[in-house]
């Protein structure tokens, strides 16, 4: 499926190839992108949830205080979430949002 741009014009979106996604098709595209992101995670030996996303290594981990957080490692270093989450899934959603995945 062609990737639309992040611009939103009355529930439609255009991509550079001229394909227009509107309404449900646009929502389905972003849901598919989010599912693809979430489906690629693996469990490390330490129990962390991690994956490669482009040139980034993204990780969801449990902090010493019992809350879940995320990190994004790139060529410039590691960036951490500012808040903790009670559930691992909530931290994963926060990570996806920080990366702009599945957002219109």
C-alpha positions as CSV (number, residue, x, y, z in Angstrom):
1,X,0.0,0.0,0.0
2,X,1.3,3.5,-0.9
3,X,2.3,5.6,2.1
4,X,0.4,8.8,2.4
5,X,2.0,12.1,3.6
6,X,1.3,13.3,7.1
7,X,-0.9,16.2,5.7
8,X,-4.5,15.9,6.4
9,X,-7.1,17.5,4.2
10,X,-10.7,16.8,5.3
11,X,-10.0,13.1,6.0
12,X,-7.9,12.5,2.9
13,X,-4.2,12.2,2.4
14,X,-2.0,12.3,-0.7
15,X,1.3,10.6,-1.3
16,X,4.0,11.6,-3.7
17,X,2.8,9.0,-6.2
18,X,-0.6,10.7,-6.5
19,X,-2.5,8.0,-4.6
20,X,-5.2,9.5,-2.4
21,X,-6.4,7.6,0.7
22,X,-9.6,8.8,2.3
23,X,-11.8,7.9,5.2
24,X,-11.6,4.2,6.2
25,X,-8.8,3.4,3.8
26,X,-6.6,6.1,5.5
27,X,-7.4,4.8,8.9
28,X,-6.7,1.2,7.8
29,X,-3.3,2.3,6.4
30,X,-2.2,3.8,9.8
31,X,-3.6,0.8,11.7
32,X,-1.6,-1.5,9.4
33,X,1.5,0.5,10.0
34,X,1.1,0.3,13.8
35,X,0.5,-3.4,13.6
36,X,3.6,-3.9,11.5
37,X,5.6,-1.9,14.1
38,X,4.3,-3.9,17.1
39,X,4.6,-7.2,15.4
40,X,8.4,-7.0,14.8
41,X,9.4,-7.0,18.5
42,X,11.4,-9.8,20.1
43,X,12.2,-10.6,23.7
44,X,15.8,-10.2,24.8
45,X,17.5,-12.5,27.3
46,X,17.0,-9.8,29.9
47,X,13.3,-9.8,29.2
48,X,13.2,-6.5,27.3
49,X,11.0,-6.0,24.2
50,X,13.1,-4.7,21.3
51,X,13.4,-4.4,17.6
52,X,15.2,-2.6,14.7
53,X,13.1,0.2,13.1
54,X,15.0,1.6,10.2
55,X,18.3,2.8,11.5
56,X,17.0,2.8,15.1
57,X,17.0,0.2,17.9
58,X,13.9,0.7,20.0
59,X,13.4,-1.0,23.3
60,X,10.6,-1.3,26.0
61,X,12.0,-2.2,29.4
62,X,11.0,-2.4,33.0
63,X,12.7,0.1,35.2
64,X,14.0,-0.5,38.7
65,X,10.9,1.3,40.1
66,X,8.6,-1.3,38.4
67,X,7.3,1.0,35.7
68,X,7.9,0.4,31.9
69,X,9.8,2.9,29.8
70,X,11.2,3.0,26.3
71,X,14.5,3.9,24.6
72,X,15.5,4.9,21.1
73,X,19.1,4.3,20.1
74,X,20.5,5.9,17.0
75,X,23.9,7.1,15.8
76,X,23.8,10.0,18.2
77,X,23.2,8.0,21.4
78,X,20.2,6.8,23.4
79,X,17.0,8.7,24.1
80,X,14.7,7.7,26.9
81,X,11.0,8.2,27.6
82,X,10.4,10.9,30.3
83,X,7.5,9.0,32.0
84,X,6.9,5.5,33.2
85,X,4.0,3.3,32.4
86,X,2.3,0.7,34.5
87,X,1.8,-1.7,31.6
88,X,4.3,-2.8,28.9
89,X,1.7,-2.2,26.2
90,X,1.2,1.4,27.3
91,X,4.9,2.0,27.0
92,X,4.9,0.4,23.5
93,X,2.0,2.7,22.5
94,X,3.9,5.7,23.8
95,X,7.0,4.6,21.8
96,X,5.0,4.3,18.6
97,X,3.5,7.7,19.2
98,X,7.0,9.2,19.9
99,X,8.1,7.8,16.5
100,X,5.0,9.1,14.8
101,X,3.9,5.6,13.8
102,X,0.3,5.1,13.0
103,X,-0.6,8.7,13.4
104,X,-2.7,10.8,11.0
